[in-house]
Amino acid sequence: MHLKEYEFWFITGSQDLYGEETLRQVAKDSKEIVESLNKSGSLPCPLVWKPTLLTPASIRETLEQANADAKCAGIICWMHTFSPAKMWIAGLNAYKKPLLQLNTQFNEKIPYATMNMDFMNLNQSAHGDREFGYITARMDVPRKVICGHWQHEDTQKRIADWMRVARAVADGKTLRVIRFGDNMREVAVTDGDKVAAMVKFGWSVPYYGIGDLVACMNEVKQGDIDALYDEYNQKYEIVYDCGNGFDKDFVIGQIKEQAKIEIALRRFLKDNDGSALCTNFQDLHGMKQLPGLAIQRLLADGYGFGAEGDWKTSALVRTFKVMTAGQVVAGKKGNAFMEDYTYNLVPGKEANMGSHMLEVDPEIAVSKPKIEVHHLGIGDREPPARMVFNTLEGAGLVAAVVQMGGRFRCVVNEIDVIPPEAPLPKLPVARMLWKPRPSLATSAESWILAGGGHHTAFSNIISADMLRDWAEMVGIECVVIDADTRVHQFRNELRWNEAYWNARA
């Protein structure tokens, strides 16, 4: 995972009417909160304490500095005392990054026996945060509000989740999706306005001809290919006889071709500052195989990917990778590029089978992946090597970003991954079977009404709330299909959202 180091600024609001003694205590308390949270180990990025803000000029200067600092991925604001909100208007007008309002207080309990007015004036977050909340609501500032004591585990987890999302937004501002060829001919949902995406998310989607990659492949040395093949042999189970008539030397040759592609792709992505990519099986001139195993390996290392030129899903997969960096646990937690394929419509056993031709992420494999070589009935190329495995079981979600005219929508469905009822000996790809919430019929009908695509990003780490936060930060619509979804209500939500987002345009 090639991820920049980010930090978040902790900003405390007050005013100069309380006197020096009170303001010294405000600064002392906010420093202690920052130091304690940094030592807790619960946050993915460090908090940076900033001096208490008391005037319009200091507020604006600090927020403009946050904008200009590339390491700052967002700010956390806390009103220890009352801070008149007109002071914040100029600063909030200038501020452009994610904002979290932490509605907390230094003390956990009310000290009934000793509390006096001095204590009340010092510890009035319940009072001050409502003033700050009013002005952010009045100005329609995108923000997250978390209420809870700063020492509580659930509060720290919510702060950490928000940080992970904000970190992904910051990564997206410089994200380059290397696009080999265009999207698949005549396909609508994978296409879109790349300029609009760059304006909204920061995603850059530069085009490169497949010949550029082939030229890079021609420079790969045989010794490097052999060394990577040895790594495959140690890390995975290579199946030399899959019953399809290929001899061992042929299988080895096809796997080494994928090693060659992988080496070239890594070099190409590094040279062109790419953190994600997309390919197209209709544009493979000069290549012997469609990249399969090579893409799976890149996915496992934190790159985003979308098939058939689907740059939006590639960027979303990368976004998931950044959100969950440091949380992936092999065989337990992970993310993946995914695609809806086929249904099980047996009453009481309704489920959705997800997979892709070759490129599902091995970090969600339930056991040691197998490398196999099989014919691929699309792309008109030689049989490619790919990893074959069943996937993790349990709760998760799938999400897609689609373009609705001049704006974007994120569609999310909470799911439960289940084991296949029987082996799949003739399906030589990675595969996932899931029961969508609340049911297959309601999920599919709602997803289709929302215009959700067939390509998705899967995660069993990210929550729907995190994706709502992400959509809030980047300024797009987000709709969630979950256990409480009803089709008629969901249809109305889409209509209401259409009115809201069109009014904002």
N, C-alpha and C positions, 0 to 999 in steps of 0.2 A: 504494500500500500504506500504509494508515493503521496503523502499527505502533508501539507504545510502545518506548521505549529501555530495554533490560534490561541487567543486569550480573550477574556471577557472583563469589562470594566464594571466595578461595583461603585455605584454613584448614590450618595446619601443626600437627601434634601432637607433643608431647614430654613431658618431666616435669622437675621441678626438682632431680633428683638429680645431674645432670651438671655443675653449676656454671655460673657466669656466662660464662666464656670459651666453653664449648661452645654455650650458648644464644644468645650473640651471633652465633656462626657459623651456627647454625640459622636465625636471623632473616635474616642476610645472604644465605644461599643461597636461602631461599624468596622473598625480595624479588627476587633476580636472575632466578629462574625466572619470576615474574610479569611483570617488566619485559620480559624477552626474549620471552615469549609474546605480550604485547601489541604489541610492535614487529614481530613476525613477519608480521603481516597475514593469518595463517591462521585466526584466530578471528572469528566473526561478532559477538561481544559482548566488552566489556572485562572483564578480570579485576581484582578489587579485593583487594589484599593485606590480610590481617588479622594482628595480633600473634599470636605462638606461644601455643597453648593448653596450660596446664600444670596446671590444677586443675579439679575438677568444677564449681565455681561459674563459672569463666570460660567453660568449654565450654557450659554451659547458657545463660548470658547471651548469648553470641555466637549460638547457634543460635536462640534466641528472637528476637533482633534480626533475624536473617535472615528469620524468619517474618513479622515485622512490616513489613519494608522492601518496599514494592511494586515497587521497581526490581530487587530481588534475585530472580532466576529459579531459583537453585539454588546449591549449594556444591560445591567440589572439595576433598576432604580428602587430605592427604598426611602420612604418619608419617615424618618425617625420621629420628627416633630411635625408641626404644621408648616407647610411651605407654600405660600400664596402662588396659585397656579399661573397667574398672568406672567410671572417671572419666567415660566417655562416655554411660553409661546414661540419666541424667536428661535430658541434652541431646538424645539421639536419640529418647527418648520424646516430647519436646516438638516435635521438628522435623517439618515437614509438606511440605517442598518436595523437588524432585529432588536426589539425592546421587550424586556420582561419586567413587569411590575411585581415585586415581591411584597406581598401584604403580610408582614410579619412584625414582631416586636422583639426587643432584646430579652425581656423576661418572659418566661413561659406562664407563670401564675400571677394572679392578682394578689398582692401582699395586703390582705384585708386589715391586719392589725396595725400596720405602719404607714399605709398609703396616705399621702397628703397632696396638696395642690402642686408642690414642686415636682413630685413624682408624676402626677398627671400631665403636667406641661412637658416633661421630658419624654414620657412614654405615651405618645398619642398617635401611633401609627393608624389606629382605627379611625382617627380624625383626619390626619394628614393625607393618608392614602386615598381617601374619598375625594379630597380636593384635587389631587393629581389625577385620579381616575376620571373626574369630570372633564378636565381639560383635554385628556387624550380621547375621551369619547366625543367631546364637542368638535375636536379637530379631526376625528376619524383616523387616528394614528394606529396603524397595524401594531398589535401588541399581544402579549400573553400575560394573564394575571394568575398568580399562584398565591393562595392563602394558606398559611400554616407556619408553625414554629420552625425556625431555621435549623434547629438541632434534630428535628424529627426525621426518621429514615424516609418516610414517604414524601416529605417535602423535598429532601435532597435528591431523591430519585426523579421527581418531576422537574427539578432544576436541571439535572443531568440530561434528561431526555430532551429538554428544550435546547440545551447547549449543543447536543449532537445534531439536532435539526438545523440550528443556526450555523454550525460548522459546515454542514452540507450546502447551505445557501451560499456561504462564503466561497466554498470550493467551486460551486457552479458559476460564480462570476468569472472565473478564468478557465472553465472547462472547455476543452477542445475535443470534439467527437470526430475522429478521422474517418471520413466516408469514402470507401472504395466503391466507386460507381454511384449510380442514383438508386432511388428506391425501386422496388419491383414494379414492372410496367403495369399500368392500369389499376394499381392498388390505391385505394383512397386513404384509408386510415393511417397508413405509415407515412404519407406525404405531409406537407405542411409548409408554413412560412418560416424559413430559417432566420430571416431578419427579425420577425416578431419574437421568435424564441430568444434571440440574442438580446433584444431590448428587455424582455420580461425576466429571463433567468440568467442571462450572461453567457449562455451556451453558444459556442462557435462551432459550426459544422462545415469545415472546409472539405472540398472535393479533392480526391487524388485518384488518378487512373490506376487500374489494377496493374498496368505495366510498370508503374513506379514500385509496387511491391515486388513484382517478378524480378526487376533489376536488382533489388536488394537481396532477394533469394539467391540469385546467381552468384553473389559475393560470399555466401555462407560456406565455410570450410568444412570438409568432410569430418575432420577431427572433432569439431564442435557438435556436429550431428551425432556422431557415435557416442560422445560423452553424454549428450542429452538422452539418447536412447537408453544408455545404462541407467540414468536416473529414473526413466520410466520403469525400467525393469525392477528397480528396487522399491519404488513407491506404489506401483500398481501390479495387478495380476494380468499378464499378457496371455491371451488365449490364441494359440497358434492354429488350432483346428476347430473351426466353428461349424463344420459340416457343410461348408459351401463350396468345397472343391479347391480352395486356395492352398498352395503348399507353403511351408514355413518361410522359405526365402522370400516369397511374394509378400507375405504378411509383414515380415521385417522391413522390406523395402517400402511398403505403404506407411508403416509407422514412422520410419525415418523421414519420409517425405513430410509428414506432419511436424516432425522435429525441425526440419528445415524451415517450414512455414513459421513455426513458433519463434525461432531465433530471428528470422527476418522481421516479423511483426514487432517483436520487442524492440529491436533496433530502430525500426521505422517510427514507432510510437515515441520512443525517447528522443529521436532526432527532431521530431515535429511537435513535441510537447503535448502529446495526446494522452488522455486518461480514459478514453473510451473509443470504440470503433463500431462500424457496421459494414457488412459485406452483402453481396447479392449474387445468388447462384445463376443469375442471367448475365453476369459480367465476370467471367473467369478466364478471359483470353490469356493464354500463356501459362496457366496453372494446370497441374495434373489432377488436383483434387480440390474439392470444396473444403476450406478450413473447418476442422471439427475438433479433434483432440487439441490442436493448438489454441483454439478459442476457449475451450474449457479450462485450459491451464491459465490463460490470461484472466479469465473470470475469477478463478480461485485466488489470484494475486491482487484483486481489487479493481481491475479494469471493468468498465461498462461495456455491454454488447447488445446490439439489436440486429436481428436477421432481416434479410431482404431490404436492406437500406433503411431500417426503422431507427432513425437517429433519436427520436423522442424516447423510445424505450431504452436505448443504449444509455442516454443521459440519465434516465430514471434509475436504471440498475446501478450506475456509478454513484448516484445520489444515495441509494440504499447502502452501498458499500461504505461511503463516508460516514453516514449516520451511525453505522454499527461497527466501525473500526475499533478493534480491541475487545469486541464482545463475541465474535465468532468462535464457536467451540466445535471442533470436528466431531461429527456424529451426533451433535445435539442442537446447535444453533447455526443459522446461516441464511444466505440470500441466494437468489438465482434468477436468471433469465428464464421465462416460462411462456408457454402457449397453450391455449385451450384447443383440444383436439376432438374428443369424442365423448358421448354421454353413456352412462348406464341408466336406462329408463325403467328398470324392473321396479314395480311398486314396493316401497319400503326400503329399497336399496339404491335410490337415485344418487348418482355421483358423476363427477367430471374427471376425465382423464387428461392430464396435462403432460406435455413433453415437447420435444422439438426434434428436427431431423438429426442434429448432432450436438448442439451447443448448450446443454444444460450444465450448470455449475456443479462441480464435484464436491464443493464444501457442504452440500446438503445430502451427500450419499449416506445411506444408513449402514453401509459396510464398505470394505475395500473395493474400489471400482475396478472393473475389468476393462482392459483395452482389447477391442475386437475390430476386425476389418470385414465389412459387408458391402454388398452392392448398394448404391443409392439411386433410386429411380427418378432422380431429378437433377438437373445441372449438366448432364451429358459429360461426365468426367469419370476417372478411375474410382474404384471403391475406396472410400476414405476410412481412416482409423478414427475411432471415437471411444469414449468411456461409456460403459453400460452399467447401470445401477438402479436400485430402488431408492426412494428418498425418505427423509425423516418423516415421522408421524407426529401428529399433535396440532395444536392451534397455530394459525398463521393468517396471512392475508396476501392478496394479489392486488396490484394497482396498475393503472394505465393513465398516461397523459394523452389527451386527444385535443385537437384544435377545433373549436366551434366558431367558424367564421373568423372574426377578428380577435378572438380570445381563446384561452386554454381552460380545460377542465381536467381535474384529477378524479378518476373513478376508482373506488376502493371496495373490495369485498372481503369480509372476514370469512375464513374457511377453517375446516378441520381436515387435516390430511390423515387418510386411513390406509391400512395395508390392502393391497390387491387381494381379491378373493382366491385367486389362483395364479400359478406362475405364468410368465409371459415369454415362453421360449423362442417365439418367432418375432419378437419386437426388440431388435438390438439397439436400443437407445435408452437414455435415462428417462424415467417415467414417474409420474406422481398422480395418485388418485385422491381426490378430495370431495368432501361434502360441503357445498357452499351454504352459508347461513343466509336466511333462515331455512331455505329449502332450495333444491335445484331450480324448480320452476320460478319461484319468486326472484331468486338471484339472477337467473338468466334473463327473465323478462325485464327486470329493473336495469341490468347491465346494458341490454340492447336498447332500451328506451333512452339511456344516458349516452349512447354512442360509444361505449367502451370498446377498445380494440381487442383483437385476438392475441396480441403479444402483451405480456405483463411482466412486472417485476414482482418476485415472491420474496417474502421474509417471514420468519417465525420469531424475529426479535423486535421489529418495528411495530408500533401500535397504530391504530387508526387515529388516535389523538395526535400522535407525532406527525402524521401526514396532514391532518387539519392545521397543525401549527406551521408546517412547511408551506402549505397553500396560502395561509395568512401572510407569511413573511414575503413570499414572492408575488402575492397579489393575484391569485387565480381562484376559480371556483373549486370546491371539493365536495363530492357527494359520497356517502358511505352506505353500503349495503351490509346490514348486520342482522342479528337475531330479531330485532324489533321492526324490520322493514316490512311495509305493506305496499303493494304495487300502486294502488290509487293514491296513497299519500306521497309515495316517492315521485310519481308523475307530477303531482302538484308542486312538490319541492323543486323539481326541475323548471317548472313554469315560473315560480316565484323567483328562482335564481336568475332566470333569463331576464326578467324585468329589472332586477337589481343590477346585474352586470352590464346590461345595455344602458342603464341610466348612468353608470360610472364611466362609460366609454366616451 
